[in-house]
């Protein structure tokens, strides 16, 4: 019992990481306030969460703002693209929901919309962790996000469940859980993504120049250097 409750024990380790997620959620919310900076803020959140998942966190604040500054331009551009596409999909979804027709065109159009919405959700879940971990072009980031999401379907499904449960609990059960919000979701997803991103890094290093884009990050990408803490 004494070992379990020791500073290095599993219980205290869990409480520490839970506290980290709350603190990171606050940093994320503050840096999201201008709205256009949501991409850079989410990238910084995953940059630190991935470190916490590997017990390499160091100074959370310093690491967060290091990534925020480093990825501000790409993160903002990616976010604005995603926001624009999301608004279009939301408008299309509203139309499809309120204008239901029993014909072949409506059925096919709805199927295309659902596929597009699923692809959008996958990209949304993967692209910011990828940006936090790798240097690459914006186009390659989008491509890699969808390819990874399709290859690691179990991880994708678990990440979707994490976000769904957080939203459901916050809306219907216990609203104060929002104190953890995106911070806790990012941390849990980082535990799932940590080995996948490591695998991508290893395959990129071992198979540089090979064109198997489904099984690796393209050769043009490189791992980002960590800041000194």
Secondary structure, DSSP 8 states (H G I E B T S, - for coil): -TTTTSTTSHHHHHHHHHHHHHHHHHHHHHHHTTSTTHHHHHHHHHHHHHHHHTT----HHHHHHHHHHHTHHHHHHHHHHHHHHHHHHHHHHHHHHHS---SHHHHHHHHHHHHHHHHHHHHHHHHHHHHHHEE--HHHHHHHHHHHHHHSHHHHHHHHHHHHHHHHIIIII-GGGGGTHHHHHHHHHHHHHHHHHHHHHHHHHHSTT---TTTS--TT-EE------
